Amino acid sequence: MLRDYLGQTCTLKSKIGSNVYNEAVYEEKEILCRLVDKYKVITNSKGDEVVSSGVIQCVEHIKAGDLINNRNVISVSYMTSLDGIIGYRGYLV
């Protein structure tokens, strides 16, 4: 049911570590998602209130610190659809 609404494709860059210069190293892949650009005040993973510029919904595992279309994921929540599929909602800067 959730997959029926994922009509967009985005680039997910998941952090897999850091190099010798302490710069983040990312694994990149294309994912199906639903991306909505809207502003909203949310609480990030550190407890600070920040303004989010977009919301993404997908079934791929995402976490704070990942990049979606080169936009930083600042907070993530998950949900389970009626057919048992785990979906993720991420807030972007």
N, C-alpha and C positions, 0 to 999 in steps of 0.2 A: 504494500500500500504506500509506504513512504517513497519507494523508488519511483513510483508513478509521477511524483512531483519534481523529480530531479532532472530538469530539462536543460541545464547549463553545464559547461565544462570549465573547470578552473585548474590552475597549476598549484599543486601542494608541494611545498618544500619543507620536509621534516628534518629537524636538527638531529644529526647522528654523532656529533662530537665537535672537536675543535682541532685546528692545525697547530704547527709549532709556534705560530705567531699569536695564538689564542683567539683566532678568528673562527667563527662558526662554520661548520661544514654541513651541507644540506644534501639530502636525497630528494630528487625531484620526480614527480609523476603527475599525470593528468587524472582528475577525479570528476565524477558526476556530482552535481550539487545544485542548490538553489541559493543564489546570492542576491540579497536585497540591500540596496544602498539607502540607509536612513540613519539619522542621528538619534542617539539615545544615551542617557547617563546610566552607567552600570558600575558595579564594584568589581575591580580586577582581582587577580589571585593573591595580591598582597593586602587587600582590604581597602585600597584607595578608590575614591570615586573618580572615574574618567569618562570622557565622551567617546562613544563608539561611533564609527562612521558607516558600519555595515554589519549585516548578520548573514552567516552562511549556515545552511543545513546540508548534511551529507551523511553517508553511512560509513565512510572511511574514518579511521581513528585519527583525530586531531588533538593537539594539546597546546597550551599556552606557550608562546615562543616560536611556533611554526609560522610559515609565511604562506598566504593564499594570494595568488596574483601579486606577489611582492608587498602585500599588506600584512602587518603583524597581527597575529591572533593574541588577544589580551585576556580572554576568559572563555571557558568551555563548559557546557553542561551537556548531559545526555538524556535520551528518552528511549523508551521501548514502544514500538508501534503495536497495534492490535494483532498483527501476524508474527510478533516476536522478533522483529528486526531492530537492532540497536542503532539509533541515529544520534548524531552529534550536532549541537548548535554552538557555533563559535562567534564571538564578537570581535570585529576588526577595527584597527586604527587606520 
